[in-house]
Amino acid sequence: MSQTILENFLKDLPDAAGAERFFNQFKERNSFQAGKLLKTDGLLSDVLTLASFSPLFATTLLQHPEYVLWLGKHRKESKVRDKEELLESLARFSMTNSQLEPSELLARFRRRELLRIYLRDIRRLGTIAEVTEEISHLADAILEYALRLARQELDNRFGSPQETDEKGRSKPAKFCVVALGKLGSNELNYSSDIDLLFLYSSDGNTSGSGSRGVTSNREYFIKLSEFIVKLVGHEGGAYRVDLRLRPHGRVGALAISLTESTNYYQTNAQAWERQTLIRSRACAGEAEIFKTFF
């Protein structure tokens, strides 16, 4: 009876043989879960469909069979999740996977969420625009989470970065991750690189309350940007990060102040560099920095 059920679901898939191989491997490794899956027609159909359409997601489900149960709870969702909802999911995921290194945690979370998004895409429960928007929201959430981790680490080392207002009073300096390219226009696809620009509000120095004393805001924010890139772009990590679109390209500082960035784009930037800003937006950090820059 079980074999008949399986054959019924396999017959209309684009890669029925691949889906069948997947299920046999899954059954060998997780016989109990495979038995339960055979009794849940809708979920079985969705899992086989994912395996048929994507060898990558078939491998993901074999490596993390617990995602099948998670998918069973979320497979019918048609609503586009926003950045805040995904951040909440990421916080829960991190609590139950606290043994993982941060870069691996972010990569695994992305892959799990893409299972849900890709299934919705296959089932045509969302338009192309909605699917690419949610993939972009997912990147935003991961970058925001990475920024928070990186900032905590840098504050522990140097204290918080400070700047001086127009009345000579000290106040916290601000930082923003700017998305360019496909991410900037909320059109990220499943395998896109992410193009980023890092901006901070003003030069100054850190409070010095950390373990390594005072450093300049410039140095602090460059290190912060490096840490973010390492967390999300480490080999085998969540994304491939492209930083070539920043001012001065490969030779430019990784993070740049608001004043320096506006001067660059007004005086030194080539036309194509200014054109890249058409598809730009704040994706993590303090959005008011980007608004002022833009």
KOLMI-706985 format. One record per residue (C-alpha): residue number from 1; x, y, z negated. Coordinates in pm, 1 decimal. Layout:
BEGIN
+-----+----------+----------+----------+
| seq |       xx |       yy |       zz |
+-----+----------+----------+----------+
| NUM |        X |        Y |        Z |
...
+-----+----------+----------+----------+
% end
This chain:
BEGIN
+-----+----------+----------+----------+
| seq |       xx |       yy |       zz |
+-----+----------+----------+----------+
|   1 |      0.0 |      0.0 |      0.0 |
|   2 |    280.6 |    241.2 |    -96.9 |
|   3 |    464.6 |    173.8 |    229.5 |
|   4 |    145.9 |    249.5 |    424.4 |
|   5 |    106.0 |    581.4 |    243.8 |
|   6 |    467.2 |    667.7 |    319.4 |
|   7 |    433.6 |    576.5 |    686.8 |
|   8 |    122.1 |    791.2 |    719.9 |
|   9 |    310.4 |   1097.0 |    598.3 |
|  10 |    620.7 |   1024.1 |    804.2 |
|  11 |    462.4 |    975.5 |   1144.1 |
|  12 |    401.0 |   1344.5 |   1226.5 |
|  13 |    726.5 |   1487.0 |   1092.8 |
|  14 |    992.8 |   1630.0 |   1328.1 |
|  15 |   1260.4 |   1401.7 |   1178.5 |
|  16 |   1069.7 |   1105.2 |   1042.0 |
|  17 |   1382.4 |    886.9 |   1026.9 |
|  18 |   1569.4 |   1149.3 |    824.8 |
|  19 |   1276.9 |   1191.5 |    586.4 |
|  20 |   1253.6 |    814.0 |    539.7 |
|  21 |   1626.4 |    787.6 |    466.3 |
|  22 |   1586.0 |   1065.1 |    213.9 |
|  23 |   1298.6 |    889.0 |     38.5 |
|  24 |   1484.7 |    558.4 |     23.7 |
|  25 |   1786.8 |    731.6 |   -129.8 |
|  26 |   1562.3 |    917.4 |   -370.7 |
|  27 |   1394.2 |    590.0 |   -474.0 |
|  28 |   1731.0 |    421.0 |   -531.5 |
|  29 |   1841.4 |    700.3 |   -762.7 |
|  30 |   1507.2 |    783.2 |   -925.7 |
|  31 |   1273.6 |    485.9 |   -897.9 |
|  32 |   1035.1 |    614.1 |  -1166.2 |
|  33 |    995.9 |    957.3 |  -1006.3 |
|  34 |    959.7 |    800.6 |   -661.3 |
|  35 |    675.6 |    583.5 |   -792.3 |
|  36 |    498.4 |    887.9 |   -934.0 |
|  37 |    557.9 |   1074.3 |   -609.1 |
|  38 |    382.0 |    802.0 |   -410.5 |
|  39 |     74.3 |    859.7 |   -627.1 |
|  40 |     69.5 |   1235.2 |   -561.2 |
|  41 |    -19.6 |   1273.7 |   -195.1 |
|  42 |     15.7 |   1649.9 |   -163.3 |
|  43 |    353.5 |   1669.5 |   -333.6 |
|  44 |    482.5 |   1364.8 |   -144.2 |
|  45 |    385.2 |   1528.6 |    183.0 |
|  46 |    560.9 |   1852.1 |     87.7 |
|  47 |    880.9 |   1680.3 |    -27.4 |
|  48 |    902.6 |   1467.8 |    287.6 |
|  49 |    833.6 |   1775.1 |    499.4 |
|  50 |   1118.4 |   1967.5 |    334.7 |
|  51 |   1352.2 |   1671.5 |    381.7 |
|  52 |   1250.9 |   1640.2 |    746.5 |
|  53 |   1292.9 |   2008.4 |    831.5 |
|  54 |   1612.7 |   2067.4 |    633.4 |
|  55 |   1896.0 |   1821.2 |    557.0 |
|  56 |   2030.3 |   2086.1 |    317.9 |
|  57 |   1711.9 |   2083.4 |    109.6 |
|  58 |   1698.4 |   1703.0 |    127.9 |
|  59 |   2044.1 |   1699.9 |    -32.5 |
|  60 |   1931.1 |   1954.9 |   -291.0 |
|  61 |   1639.1 |   1733.4 |   -396.8 |
|  62 |   1863.9 |   1427.0 |   -416.6 |
|  63 |   2114.4 |   1614.1 |   -633.0 |
|  64 |   1845.6 |   1772.2 |   -851.7 |
|  65 |   1541.7 |   1542.7 |   -869.8 |
|  66 |   1398.8 |   1761.2 |  -1148.5 |
|  67 |   1321.7 |   2018.0 |   -878.8 |
|  68 |   1051.0 |   1784.7 |   -746.3 |
|  69 |    851.0 |   1825.1 |  -1067.0 |
|  70 |    909.3 |   2202.6 |  -1058.0 |
|  71 |    800.7 |   2214.1 |   -695.0 |
|  72 |    482.0 |   2030.5 |   -788.5 |
|  73 |    387.5 |   2324.7 |  -1011.2 |
|  74 |    469.5 |   2597.7 |   -759.5 |
|  75 |    421.1 |   2446.5 |   -413.5 |
|  76 |     80.9 |   2605.7 |   -352.5 |
|  77 |    187.4 |   2961.5 |   -429.3 |
|  78 |    122.2 |   3202.0 |   -144.6 |
|  79 |    196.4 |   3528.7 |   -324.2 |
|  80 |    524.8 |   3707.3 |   -257.6 |
|  81 |    719.8 |   3719.1 |   -583.6 |
|  82 |    880.1 |   4052.6 |   -657.4 |
|  83 |   1221.0 |   4116.3 |   -808.5 |
|  84 |   1095.6 |   4136.3 |  -1167.8 |
|  85 |    908.5 |   3805.3 |  -1144.6 |
|  86 |   1216.5 |   3637.4 |  -1003.8 |
|  87 |   1434.2 |   3789.3 |  -1275.9 |
|  88 |   1202.4 |   3639.5 |  -1537.1 |
|  89 |   1228.2 |   3300.5 |  -1366.7 |
|  90 |   1605.8 |   3334.5 |  -1354.6 |
|  91 |   1618.0 |   3414.8 |  -1727.5 |
|  92 |   1419.6 |   3097.2 |  -1803.4 |
|  93 |   1638.0 |   2895.7 |  -1566.8 |
|  94 |   1951.8 |   3021.9 |  -1740.7 |
|  95 |   1817.6 |   2921.0 |  -2081.7 |
|  96 |   1759.8 |   2562.4 |  -1970.7 |
|  97 |   2092.3 |   2547.0 |  -1782.4 |
|  98 |   2316.9 |   2728.6 |  -2027.7 |
|  99 |   2597.8 |   2474.7 |  -1974.0 |
| 100 |   2655.6 |   2597.1 |  -1619.1 |
| 101 |   2912.8 |   2855.6 |  -1517.6 |
| 102 |   2734.4 |   3180.4 |  -1415.4 |
| 103 |   2827.5 |   3155.6 |  -1046.4 |
| 104 |   2698.2 |   2797.3 |  -1026.7 |
| 105 |   2385.1 |   2893.9 |  -1218.6 |
| 106 |   2304.1 |   3166.2 |   -966.3 |
| 107 |   2371.3 |   2937.9 |   -669.8 |
| 108 |   2145.8 |   2665.8 |   -809.9 |
| 109 |   1867.2 |   2909.2 |   -889.7 |
| 110 |   1877.2 |   3048.4 |   -537.7 |
| 111 |   1861.6 |   2700.2 |   -384.5 |
| 112 |   1568.3 |   2601.0 |   -606.1 |
| 113 |   1368.8 |   2912.5 |   -519.9 |
| 114 |   1441.2 |   2869.1 |   -150.2 |
| 115 |   1274.4 |   2526.3 |   -167.9 |
| 116 |    949.8 |   2699.3 |   -260.8 |
| 117 |    989.8 |   2980.7 |     -9.0 |
| 118 |   1085.4 |   2748.0 |    275.7 |
| 119 |    791.1 |   2520.3 |    204.4 |
| 120 |    558.3 |   2820.1 |    216.1 |
| 121 |    721.1 |   2919.2 |    544.6 |
| 122 |    672.1 |   2571.9 |    696.4 |
| 123 |    311.3 |   2557.1 |    576.9 |
| 124 |    252.6 |   2905.7 |    722.8 |
| 125 |    123.7 |   3038.3 |    393.7 |
| 126 |    308.7 |   3364.3 |    458.6 |
| 127 |    408.2 |   3579.7 |    754.0 |
| 128 |    768.7 |   3611.6 |    869.5 |
| 129 |    778.7 |   3958.5 |    713.8 |
| 130 |    657.3 |   3820.6 |    378.6 |
| 131 |    906.7 |   3535.5 |    383.9 |
| 132 |   1207.6 |   3757.5 |    460.5 |
| 133 |   1086.6 |   4008.0 |    201.3 |
| 134 |   1078.9 |   3742.5 |    -69.2 |
| 135 |   1420.1 |   3606.7 |     30.8 |
| 136 |   1542.8 |   3966.8 |     -9.1 |
| 137 |   1373.7 |   3999.4 |   -348.6 |
| 138 |   1553.9 |   3682.8 |   -453.9 |
| 139 |   1889.5 |   3837.2 |   -361.9 |
| 140 |   1794.7 |   4154.3 |   -552.1 |
| 141 |   1714.3 |   3953.0 |   -865.5 |
| 142 |   2038.8 |   3757.2 |   -846.9 |
| 143 |   2241.5 |   4076.4 |   -798.3 |
| 144 |   2062.9 |   4244.4 |  -1090.1 |
| 145 |   2132.8 |   3947.4 |  -1314.8 |
| 146 |   2498.6 |   3939.3 |  -1203.8 |
| 147 |   2527.9 |   4312.8 |  -1272.1 |
| 148 |   2397.0 |   4268.2 |  -1626.2 |
| 149 |   2643.5 |   3987.0 |  -1696.0 |
| 150 |   2932.0 |   4185.1 |  -1547.2 |
| 151 |   2843.0 |   4502.0 |  -1735.2 |
| 152 |   2831.4 |   4318.7 |  -2066.8 |
| 153 |   3176.2 |   4175.6 |  -2001.4 |
| 154 |   3327.7 |   4511.0 |  -1897.8 |
| 155 |   3167.6 |   4698.0 |  -2189.2 |
| 156 |   3321.9 |   4443.7 |  -2424.6 |
| 157 |   3661.6 |   4521.1 |  -2274.6 |
| 158 |   3651.2 |   4899.4 |  -2232.7 |
| 159 |   3333.6 |   5034.1 |  -2387.3 |
| 160 |   3069.2 |   5207.4 |  -2177.2 |
| 161 |   3167.1 |   5454.7 |  -1900.7 |
| 162 |   3092.3 |   5818.3 |  -1980.3 |
| 163 |   3052.5 |   6138.1 |  -1781.3 |
| 164 |   3003.0 |   6504.3 |  -1871.3 |
| 165 |   2681.9 |   6694.0 |  -1793.0 |
| 166 |   2655.8 |   7057.7 |  -1688.6 |
| 167 |   2660.5 |   7167.6 |  -2055.2 |
| 168 |   2978.3 |   6974.9 |  -2132.8 |
| 169 |   2800.7 |   6698.4 |  -2320.8 |
| 170 |   2899.9 |   6336.3 |  -2283.0 |
| 171 |   2643.7 |   6091.5 |  -2142.3 |
| 172 |   2651.7 |   5739.7 |  -1995.3 |
| 173 |   2768.3 |   5714.7 |  -1634.3 |
| 174 |   2537.7 |   5528.0 |  -1398.9 |
| 175 |   2590.8 |   5261.4 |  -1135.7 |
| 176 |   2398.8 |   5126.8 |   -838.7 |
| 177 |   2434.4 |   4837.5 |   -597.4 |
| 178 |   2321.6 |   4950.7 |   -251.6 |
| 179 |   2197.5 |   4697.2 |      2.0 |
| 180 |   2279.0 |   4750.4 |    368.7 |
| 181 |   2196.0 |   4552.8 |    682.3 |
| 182 |   1926.7 |   4285.8 |    665.1 |
| 183 |   1910.4 |   4296.3 |    287.4 |
| 184 |   1870.9 |   4672.8 |    300.4 |
| 185 |   1565.8 |   4643.8 |    524.4 |
| 186 |   1420.0 |   4347.7 |    331.2 |
| 187 |   1474.9 |   4119.5 |    631.5 |
| 188 |   1718.7 |   3870.2 |    483.1 |
| 189 |   1697.7 |   3519.3 |    626.0 |
| 190 |   1796.5 |   3185.9 |    473.2 |
| 191 |   2164.6 |   3203.7 |    566.8 |
| 192 |   2235.9 |   3577.6 |    593.9 |
| 193 |   2542.7 |   3742.9 |    445.9 |
| 194 |   2462.4 |   4029.1 |    212.1 |
| 195 |   2615.5 |   4369.7 |    295.3 |
| 196 |   2676.7 |   4578.7 |    -15.7 |
| 197 |   2797.6 |   4922.3 |   -121.1 |
| 198 |   2875.1 |   5012.8 |   -484.9 |
| 199 |   2812.5 |   5367.8 |   -611.5 |
| 200 |   2868.9 |   5528.5 |   -949.8 |
| 201 |   2752.6 |   5866.8 |  -1071.9 |
| 202 |   3070.8 |   6049.8 |  -1171.7 |
| 203 |   3434.5 |   6020.5 |  -1271.8 |
| 204 |   3534.3 |   6023.9 |  -1636.2 |
| 205 |   3651.5 |   5767.9 |  -1890.9 |
| 206 |   3503.7 |   5483.0 |  -2091.3 |
| 207 |   3423.4 |   5517.3 |  -2460.0 |
| 208 |   3717.4 |   5294.9 |  -2553.9 |
| 209 |   3513.5 |   5092.5 |  -2799.8 |
| 210 |   3602.9 |   4761.9 |  -2632.8 |
| 211 |   3890.8 |   4525.6 |  -2695.7 |
| 212 |   4120.3 |   4688.2 |  -2434.9 |
| 213 |   4063.7 |   5055.5 |  -2509.3 |
| 214 |   3997.5 |   5341.9 |  -2268.1 |
| 215 |   4007.8 |   5322.6 |  -1889.9 |
| 216 |   3885.2 |   5554.5 |  -1615.5 |
| 217 |   3533.0 |   5524.8 |  -1481.5 |
| 218 |   3682.1 |   5455.4 |  -1140.1 |
| 219 |   3876.7 |   5158.3 |  -1270.0 |
| 220 |   3580.9 |   5037.5 |  -1475.1 |
| 221 |   3337.8 |   5044.8 |  -1182.5 |
| 222 |   3586.4 |   4885.8 |   -941.0 |
| 223 |   3632.1 |   4599.3 |  -1187.7 |
| 224 |   3255.6 |   4582.3 |  -1237.1 |
| 225 |   3202.7 |   4552.6 |   -861.3 |
| 226 |   3473.1 |   4286.6 |   -833.8 |
| 227 |   3303.6 |   4087.7 |  -1109.3 |
| 228 |   2964.5 |   4107.0 |   -938.6 |
| 229 |   3114.1 |   3988.9 |   -609.1 |
| 230 |   3286.6 |   3702.0 |   -789.3 |
| 231 |   2964.5 |   3595.6 |   -962.8 |
| 232 |   2747.5 |   3589.9 |   -649.9 |
| 233 |   3007.0 |   3532.4 |   -377.4 |
| 234 |   3241.5 |   3275.3 |   -530.7 |
| 235 |   3313.2 |   2979.2 |   -300.7 |
| 236 |   3005.1 |   2760.6 |   -317.9 |
| 237 |   2818.8 |   3050.6 |   -479.0 |
| 238 |   2482.6 |   3204.8 |   -404.1 |
| 239 |   2584.1 |   3430.8 |   -110.2 |
| 240 |   2855.0 |   3533.3 |    129.0 |
| 241 |   2923.5 |   3898.2 |     45.2 |
| 242 |   3032.0 |   4139.9 |    318.9 |
| 243 |   3193.1 |   4462.9 |    198.5 |
| 244 |   3326.2 |   4591.4 |    531.1 |
| 245 |   3055.2 |   4855.9 |    569.3 |
| 246 |   3169.8 |   5054.3 |    265.3 |
| 247 |   3356.2 |   5385.7 |    315.9 |
| 248 |   3703.2 |   5324.9 |    466.9 |
| 249 |   3609.7 |   4960.9 |    527.3 |
| 250 |   3851.6 |   4696.2 |    402.7 |
| 251 |   4100.6 |   4952.4 |    269.2 |
| 252 |   3848.0 |   5157.8 |     73.2 |
| 253 |   3790.3 |   5137.4 |   -301.7 |
| 254 |   3529.8 |   4875.8 |   -389.3 |
| 255 |   3327.1 |   5128.3 |   -591.9 |
| 256 |   3301.9 |   5495.6 |   -501.8 |
| 257 |   3165.2 |   5798.2 |   -686.8 |
| 258 |   2856.3 |   5984.4 |   -572.6 |
| 259 |   3057.5 |   6295.7 |   -481.4 |
| 260 |   3323.0 |   6101.9 |   -292.8 |
| 261 |   3065.1 |   5897.1 |   -101.8 |
| 262 |   2856.2 |   6195.2 |     10.3 |
| 263 |   3170.2 |   6382.2 |    119.8 |
| 264 |   3282.7 |   6080.1 |    320.4 |
| 265 |   2955.4 |   6034.9 |    506.3 |
| 266 |   2924.3 |   6408.8 |    575.1 |
| 267 |   3278.3 |   6464.9 |    701.2 |
| 268 |   3470.3 |   6145.8 |    786.0 |
| 269 |   3221.8 |   5873.4 |    870.0 |
| 270 |   3174.2 |   5764.7 |   1228.3 |
| 271 |   2828.1 |   5771.0 |   1382.5 |
| 272 |   2777.1 |   5394.6 |   1341.6 |
| 273 |   2863.1 |   5421.0 |    970.5 |
| 274 |   2593.1 |   5681.3 |    918.6 |
| 275 |   2354.1 |   5469.5 |   1122.5 |
| 276 |   2403.7 |   5178.1 |    879.7 |
| 277 |   2249.1 |   5396.4 |    609.6 |
| 278 |   1916.3 |   5388.7 |    792.6 |
| 279 |   1870.5 |   5038.7 |    651.0 |
| 280 |   1991.6 |   5106.0 |    298.1 |
| 281 |   1826.7 |   5097.0 |    -42.7 |
| 282 |   1904.4 |   5041.6 |   -408.4 |
| 283 |   1883.3 |   4670.9 |   -489.4 |
| 284 |   2032.7 |   4656.6 |   -840.8 |
| 285 |   2131.8 |   4898.4 |  -1113.8 |
| 286 |   2005.0 |   5254.4 |  -1148.0 |
| 287 |   1808.5 |   5353.9 |   -839.3 |
| 288 |   1826.0 |   5728.3 |   -909.8 |
| 289 |   2194.2 |   5722.6 |   -807.0 |
| 290 |   2095.8 |   5597.7 |   -463.9 |
| 291 |   1813.2 |   5851.8 |   -437.3 |
| 292 |   2054.7 |   6134.5 |   -506.7 |
| 293 |   2306.0 |   5995.0 |   -257.9 |
| 294 |   2044.1 |   5939.6 |     12.7 |
+-----+----------+----------+----------+
% end
